[in-house]
Amino acid sequence: MTGGTGRLGRRRLLGAASLAGGGLVAGAAGAQAVGATRAESGRWTGRSIPFDGEHQAGILAPPAAHGRFTAFDLEPKAGRAEVTALLKAWTDAARRLTAGAPVPGDAPTGYGPASLTVTVGFGASLLRRIGAPVPAELEPLPAFPRDAIDPRRSDGDLGVLVTADDAFVVAHALRVLAAAGRGTARPRWQMTGFSTADGTGATPRNLMGQPDGSGNPRPDDPGFGRKVFAAGPAWMRGGSYLVFRRIRMLLDDWERLPRHRREQIIGRRADTGAPLSGGTESTAPDLRKQNPDGSLAIAASAHVRQSSPLSNSGATLLRKGLSYFDGYRPDGAPDAGLLFIAFQADPRDGFTRVQQRLARADDLSRFVRHESSALFAVPHGCRPGRYLGQDLMEGR
Amino acid sequence: MTGGTGRLGRRRLLGAASLAGGGLVAGAAGAQAVGATRAESGRWTGRSIPFDGEHQAGILAPPAAHGRFTAFDLEPKAGRAEVTALLKAWTDAARRLTAGAPVPGDAPTGYGPASLTVTVGFGASLLRRIGAPVPAELEPLPAFPRDAIDPRRSDGDLGVLVTADDAFVVAHALRVLAAAGRGTARPRWQMTGFSTADGTGATPRNLMGQPDGSGNPRPDDPGFGRKVFAAGPAWMRGGSYLVFRRIRMLLDDWERLPRHRREQIIGRRADTGAPLSGGTESTAPDLRKQNPDGSLAIAASAHVRQSSPLSNSGATLLRKGLSYFDGYRPDGAPDAGLLFIAFQADPRDGFTRVQQRLARADDLSRFVRHESSALFAVPHGCRPGRYLGQDLMEGR
């Protein structure tokens, strides 16, 4: 993947090195870099994904290189009027930031929006606070076997997913949103995830080394809209339910396994992501295929089989996971894994159904721990001039 | 910064959206993104900075979009032989990873090296462990006024700075290094930083909104080499001393200040980074310039004045700071700020001299807290076939 560097490339490289000036010291290590520079390619940080649309933009946007998930709790005195003002303020800020426009009172960064998305969801506790009916889809997720949930890093009145292809842009947007919410909502917890900046369209890998999202449904799949987007009430029509799980990976154990064992546990090849039943990454796994010795090509307890819609009455999740790596735990193990984020029309037919199977029968579950959990109702997207959740706040 | 999207761009955008398929749903918000895509520009993730060279590559490399600083402690039983084996293993892994070559036993990510650098330093405690003399430059940093240092997140036998333009590449490299060190060194603490992916060569901004590094020395400045690189002993000739400080920013207080007050405290404009004495970002601050009313253009206690080499007997630091944002503290304040990383020939004439002044007299010091601290001797770079620190291990 290392391309050549022509005369122009070298010159631009020196420009990019203005702080450290790597190219100016004869023989310095920094001077001989080869391949395209960020300066040559940096235009993509100017890319903008429109905020307004039928669905909130974070649901169908391409995988982003960075994301933060933040849960906010309402201040004790905040009621319907304050929540309405908050949603208006967040909508205005998000609409500006995603377009690369300045936010009044904010010191602009000078960076482009870098495909920024801001997706807002409501916890059941917010609906109760404003006296709105709580949809059955928003009933608390059940406890699953092996769960190790930390309640301080779970749930929340509001859940906000901010993604972009630039980590600074994500951090800056969160500061703007937190400032806009001050007095009405305060951050309850925040988690930071990343993927790769390698925007080739390949499925991003997770920290286990595996492409993560190979089996994701595609919008042209039959029933995609019905399985991912809610039908009602009016404020949720075109919305979706977001399940968040912080899933720590026991990487020290995982990395000690030989590659063939890791592939058996997943049910896919580590290099290409192709199912062990053959084909390429995009080939549907053949759960009945047998090896020459009569054994199943995809083992009975493999993750691909246990999580398949075929094993779960058609249950379908649109996953938007991000890796996290928050340093090391007191026992020396990496505090790292997956910020699992999945959208679905009804979690009872989606995440809950799949996870009830995985927690019992999936070989992979011995190498992960679910450490936090949250569920939010993500209302439909905005038309210009309206604000997120306006139908809810107006009783529709 | 939002460019148009031609026919090819649109098609590639759909390719990049394969996971979520944003472009395939008529009217979906994700479909109308404009501007260059990462897929069009992703070549820079293939860029490679050579590991071998006179200096370790992280010192003079251009500012990276991502970095992790990790301190390792030696296992109790590790002595000179084990440290030698560790340095050989780390050198081999770093040399391969920075070139985008596979590491034996590792599952490759398929991503390019993305300008990966791996820079290794030795704490005084490592030198004592192997019975080597401790250079006077490595004597512990003094305590400074206002310090709030957490010893559990300070110091360490080894300090490793890993930077790249891809967050996943950084995380993966750290996993490889940790695995290669297992049994000899264990992570003591790790901190994760970011800058921007906007590789235009502009000085990256910090979370206070200010370009950070405007006054950095440049390799063509008189005396640069003498001020940044150590003269000896042999294992340090061409090496440098690395000061690490985690500097939390009191962002809630900072953001409540009006812009003109923030600019007075820094001594530079927030938008352009130009000194308040006039000119552009690269203009040297004129510390004697007066406003029409006779007041100093750059106030007596402004950060630019207090940190200037003119105020500190010429003290010069090569700074490579990264922002961090680790969520929120129990009191609701953002746990965010700067991972301050500075290279110099002698910390006593560099960081220590400057910080003794800043902690007392710099207006900015009221808006920051130094929460962790470390000092490492970064040996000179490698020639091919040799390993990092070889001169030290061979008694030179």
Interface residues (C-beta under 8 A of the other chain):
Chain A: M1 T2 G3 R12 L13 G15 A16 A17 S18 L19 A20 G21 G22 L24 V25 G27 A28 A29 G30 A31 Q32 A33 V34 G35 A36 T37 R38 A39 E40 S41 G42 R43 W44 T45 G46 R47 S48 I49 P50 F51 D52 G53 E54 H55 Q56 A57 I59 L60 A61 P62 P63 A65 H66 G100 A107 P108 T109 G110 Y111 G112 P113 A114 S115 D165 D166 A167 F168 V169 A171 H172 L174 R175 A178 A179 R186 P187 W189 Q190 M191 T192 F194 S195 T196 A197 D198 G199 T200 G201 A202 T203 P204 R205 L207 G209 G213 N216 R218 P219 D220 G225 L251 E255 R259 R262 A270 D271 L318 K320 S323 F325 D326 G327 Y328 G332 P334 A336 G381
Chain B: M1 T2 G3 R12 L13 G15 A16 A17 S18 L19 A20 G21 G22 L24 V25 G27 A28 A29 G30 A31 Q32 A33 V34 G35 A36 T37 R38 A39 E40 S41 G42 R43 W44 T45 G46 R47 S48 I49 P50 F51 D52 G53 E54 H55 Q56 A57 I59 L60 A61 P62 P63 A65 H66 G100 A107 P108 T109 G110 Y111 G112 P113 A114 S115 D165 D166 A167 F168 V169 A171 H172 L174 R175 A178 A179 R186 P187 W189 Q190 M191 T192 F194 S195 T196 A197 D198 G199 T200 G201 A202 T203 P204 R205 L207 G209 G213 N216 R218 P219 D220 G225 L251 E255 R259 R262 A270 D271 L318 K320 S323 F325 D326 G327 Y328 G332 P334 A336 G381
